[in-house]
Amino acid sequence: MSENLVEFTDQNFDTEALTADMPVLVDFWAPWCAPCRMVGPIIEELAGGFAGKVKVGKLNTDDNPTIASRYGIMSIPTILLFKNGEIIDRIVGAAPKKDFEKMLKPHV
């Protein structure tokens, strides 16, 4: 994983994502999910490209079911954008990098 990419878990999510002082992009994924594997490299690129402006990370839904359940994640990949602890945008399913950049740019 990229040095700029955070691994979110049930244990650290509230601290790392909800109280961050910048927007937080969370990729809800699982290793067996083919579309998740397609989106993974894009998420890593975004982590590098938006370093210092957006906290970017991944949450494995198989290993961290509590947070996935809290946010009603029914389909993966689901990418949520949080600001001040609230969901402000989302993308469900695989999408091109430009869609993620369009989602992030107004908030940086």
RASULJO-V758805 format. One record per pair of residues at least 12 apart in sequence whose C-alpha atoms are under 8 Angstrom apart, sorted by the first residue. I is the first residue (numbers start at 1). GAP is how many residues later the second one is. D is the distance in Angstrom with one decimal. If there is no record, write none. Layout:
I/GAP/D, I/GAP/D
This chain:
1/43/7.4, 2/42/6.1, 2/45/7.6, 2/46/7.7, 4/40/7.8, 4/43/5.4, 4/44/5.9, 4/47/6.5, 4/51/7.9, 4/52/7.3, 5/39/6.5, 5/42/5.6, 5/43/7.9, 5/50/7.7, 5/51/5.5, 5/52/4.9, 5/53/7.4, 6/49/7.5, 6/50/6.2, 6/51/4.2, 6/52/6.5, 7/50/5.5, 7/51/5.3, 7/52/6.2, 8/49/6.3, 8/50/5.8, 8/51/4.9, 8/52/7.9, 9/50/6.1, 9/51/7.6, 9/54/7.8, 9/55/5.8, 9/58/7.7, 10/54/5.3, 10/55/7.5, 10/56/6.1, 10/57/5.7, 13/54/7.6, 17/38/8.0, 17/65/7.5, 17/68/7.1, 18/64/7.3, 18/65/7.7, 18/66/6.5, 18/67/4.0, 18/68/7.4, 19/65/6.6, 19/66/6.1, 20/35/7.9, 20/64/7.2, 20/65/7.8, 21/63/7.4, 22/31/6.5, 22/32/5.8, 22/33/6.7, 22/61/6.7, 22/62/7.7, 23/30/7.4, 23/31/5.1, 23/32/6.3, 23/58/6.9, 23/59/5.6, 23/60/4.6, 23/61/7.3, 23/84/7.0, 23/85/7.6, 24/30/5.6, 24/31/4.6, 24/32/5.8, 24/33/7.8, 24/57/5.6, 24/58/5.0, 24/59/6.4, 25/29/7.0, 25/30/6.2, 25/31/4.7, 25/32/6.3, 25/54/6.8, 25/55/5.8, 25/56/4.5, 25/57/6.4, 26/30/6.1, 26/31/5.1, 26/32/5.4, 26/33/6.8, 26/53/5.5, 26/54/5.3, 26/55/6.4, 26/56/7.9, 27/16/7.5, 27/30/6.2, 27/31/4.5, 27/32/6.0, 27/50/6.7, 27/51/6.1, 27/52/4.5, 27/53/6.7, 28/30/6.0, 28/31/4.9, 28/32/6.1, 28/33/6.1, 28/40/7.3, 28/45/7.7, 28/48/6.3, 28/49/5.6, 28/50/5.2, 28/51/6.0, 28/52/8.0, 29/29/7.0, 29/30/6.2, 29/31/5.1, 29/32/5.8, 29/47/5.6, 29/48/5.0, 29/49/7.1, 30/30/5.2, 30/31/5.8, 30/32/6.2, 30/46/7.5, 30/47/7.9, 31/29/7.7, 33/43/7.4, 33/44/7.8, 35/41/7.8, 35/42/6.7, 35/58/7.0, 35/59/5.6, 36/40/6.8, 36/41/5.2, 36/57/8.0, 36/58/7.0, 38/56/7.0, 39/38/7.8, 39/55/5.9, 39/56/7.1, 39/57/8.0, 42/54/7.9, 42/55/6.0, 43/13/7.4, 43/14/7.8, 46/55/7.8, 53/55/5.9, 54/54/7.1, 75/17/7.1, 75/18/7.5, 76/16/6.9, 76/17/6.2, 77/15/6.1, 77/16/5.1, 77/17/6.6, 78/12/7.1, 78/13/5.9, 78/14/4.4, 78/15/6.0, 79/12/5.2, 79/13/6.3, 81/23/8.0, 89/14/7.2
